[in-house]
Amino acid sequence: MQQTKSGDTLILSGNIDTSAINVDILDLFLKNVTDVKKITFQDTQHIDSSCIALFVAAKRLLKDNFPTIENIPPSMMNLLKLYKIDDWIY
């Protein structure tokens, strides 16, 4: 998983799955997400429920300051609905 900050946007790309996420990646994500207004997906390949874990950790940290999410891949939308957290997006 790659994380790139551009202004007030955090861009996520690559695989966002258990093979790409570890504690260091989580820590970096939480550091990066604290001062952005939006998260966008770009050129993502495989996404699994570990991406949901990133978002849950960020939501716990940021509460009502959780950024908006744009360009959500269909597989991520399915996971958000499965875990019943799609209302964070709408």
C-alpha positions as CSV (number, residue, x, y, z in Angstrom):
1,M,0.0,0.0,0.0
2,Q,1.3,3.4,-1.0
3,Q,0.2,6.6,0.8
4,T,0.9,9.9,-0.8
5,K,-0.2,13.3,0.6
6,S,-1.1,16.0,-1.8
7,G,-2.3,19.2,-0.1
8,D,-5.2,18.2,2.1
9,T,-5.7,14.8,0.4
10,L,-4.3,11.4,1.3
11,I,-4.0,9.2,-1.8
12,L,-4.1,5.4,-1.3
13,S,-2.8,3.2,-4.1
14,G,-1.5,-0.4,-4.7
15,N,-2.7,-3.4,-2.8
16,I,-4.5,-2.6,0.4
17,D,-4.6,-6.0,2.0
18,T,-3.0,-8.2,4.7
19,S,0.1,-8.7,2.6
20,A,0.7,-4.9,2.5
21,I,-0.4,-3.7,5.9
22,N,1.5,-4.1,9.2
23,V,1.8,-2.1,12.4
24,D,4.2,0.4,10.8
25,I,1.8,1.0,7.8
26,L,-1.0,1.5,10.3
27,D,1.0,4.0,12.3
28,L,2.0,5.9,9.1
29,F,-1.7,5.9,8.0
30,L,-2.9,7.3,11.3
31,K,-0.2,10.0,11.2
32,N,-1.0,10.9,7.6
33,V,-4.8,10.9,8.1
34,T,-4.8,13.3,11.1
35,D,-4.3,16.4,9.0
36,V,-6.2,15.7,5.7
37,K,-9.7,16.6,4.7
38,K,-10.1,13.7,2.2
39,I,-8.9,10.3,1.3
40,T,-9.0,9.1,-2.3
41,F,-8.2,5.8,-3.9
42,Q,-6.0,5.8,-7.0
43,D,-4.7,2.8,-9.0
44,T,-5.7,0.3,-6.3
45,Q,-5.4,-3.4,-7.1
46,H,-6.5,-5.7,-4.3
47,I,-8.5,-4.5,-1.3
48,D,-9.5,-6.7,1.6
49,S,-10.9,-6.2,5.1
50,S,-7.6,-5.0,6.4
51,C,-8.4,-1.7,4.7
52,I,-11.6,-1.6,6.8
53,A,-9.3,-2.0,9.9
54,L,-7.4,1.1,8.8
55,F,-10.6,3.1,8.5
56,V,-11.9,1.9,11.9
57,A,-8.7,2.9,13.6
58,A,-8.8,6.3,11.9
59,K,-12.4,6.8,12.9
60,R,-11.7,6.0,16.5
61,L,-8.8,8.5,16.5
62,L,-10.5,11.3,14.6
63,K,-14.2,10.8,15.6
64,D,-16.2,13.6,13.9
65,N,-13.1,14.9,12.1
66,F,-13.0,11.8,9.9
67,P,-12.1,12.9,6.3
68,T,-14.4,12.4,3.3
69,I,-13.6,9.5,1.1
70,E,-13.6,9.7,-2.7
71,N,-13.1,7.4,-5.7
72,I,-14.0,4.3,-3.7
73,P,-13.4,1.1,-5.6
74,P,-16.5,-1.2,-5.8
75,S,-14.7,-3.9,-3.7
76,M,-14.2,-1.4,-0.9
77,M,-17.9,-0.2,-1.1
78,N,-18.9,-3.9,-0.8
79,L,-16.8,-4.2,2.4
80,L,-18.1,-1.0,3.8
81,K,-21.7,-2.3,3.3
82,L,-20.8,-5.7,4.7
83,Y,-19.5,-4.2,7.9
84,K,-22.3,-1.7,8.0
85,I,-20.1,1.4,8.1
86,D,-21.0,2.8,4.7
87,D,-22.8,5.6,6.5
88,W,-19.4,7.1,7.2
89,I,-19.2,7.8,3.5
90,Y,-22.7,9.1,2.7
